């Protein structure tokens, strides 16, 4: 009996699919306070402690940020 060849799938593809299915917009890195959207995920090479994140906008400067909660950001210090 021959083994069936399974199609190759990357971790990035699995992660992106899971984030979308669970309503997240990307990832944020707990050490560096950086974040990335689903379209440019895992490009920074941060400390590796990334968690699912939502895209939020700073009320003060208007910058889009990725954070682990949908809490309002009133001052992102930028």
C-alpha angles and dihedrals in degrees: 000000000000122000114245113241111238119212114255115253126183128227087239090058093048092048094047091050092049093049092051093046090052097046100254126140099208143303136298127203114231095209104044099030090232128134143188136205125237091259094058101027122164098006098123102062091217125171093299098245096115122156132189111278145191125224110246132174124229109239092213104049104011094236116152113236135179114231135168092242135038090239115143115261111215098173124015092181093242 
